[in-house]
Amino acid sequence: MIKNQYSRETVLNILEKKEAENSLIQWVEKNSKDGYSKKEIYDFLNDIYSEIEEPEKEDLLGNILDRLWGWCSQDRILLPEKKWE
């Protein structure tokens, strides 16, 4: 699992950006290329999600989590080629 404090701060900083959704997708894709599984990325982001208290950021990160999980239309799934584990 991603336990890097730098990564956590990176995600929190991304959530402050105007183009946060695109930046989060890029972060997910980068971590996938670095060898992390969908489950590891999901669990890491879900831990951050559970701490967020701002509705807009919660919705944004929740949408990314849904897309990783596959709770969206087929064409919106993140990392469709990757297995869960």
N, C-alpha and C positions, 0 to 999 in steps of 0.2 A: 504494500500500500504506500501511496505517496505520503511521506511524513515530513517533508521538507518545509521548514518555516518560510523559506524564500518563496516556494510555490504558493503557500497559503497567502502570504502578503501580495503576491502577484495577482491572485484571483480577487482579493479584496480591492486592490487598486483598479483592476479591470472593471469591477462593478461600479466604479465611480465615473467611468468614461461615458461619453455620449454614444459611441459605437460599441457598447459593451457586448452585445450579442455576437457580433462578428469576431471581436477579440476573444471571447470565451470559446467560440468554435475553433479558432486558431490555436488556443491553448490546449483544447482537447485533442486536436489533431497532432500537435507537437508532442504531447505526452504519449499518445498512441505510437507515434514513430519512434519515440525513445524506449519503447518496449513495455509500457504499462498496458494492462488489459482494460477492457471496458469496465469491468467490475471494480478494479482498483481506482480508476478515474471517477466512476460513479460514487463509490464510497467516500473518496476524498471530498468531492464537491458536496455530497449529502451532509457530511460533517459540518461544512461551512454553512450550508443551507439551514441547518438546525439552529444556528446561532444568530442568523440574520433577523433583525427586528423591523426593517424598513420594507413595507409592502412592495414597492417597485422593484427593489433588488431581489426580494423573495420570489416574485413572479418571474423575473428574468432568469434567475438560477433554476427555478422550478421547471421552466420551459426547457432549459438545456438538459436537466435530469430526465425529463419526459422523453426527449429526443434520443438520449443515450439508451434508455430503457426500451424504447420502441413504442411508447404510448403516444403515437402521433401517426400521421399519414406516412405511407411507405417512402415517399420521396423526401421526407424530412428527417428520417432516422440518421443519427450521427454514427459514423463508423460501421455501416451496414455489412461490410466485408469481414469485420472482426467478430470472433466468438466472444461470448460473455466472459469466460474465464481467461 
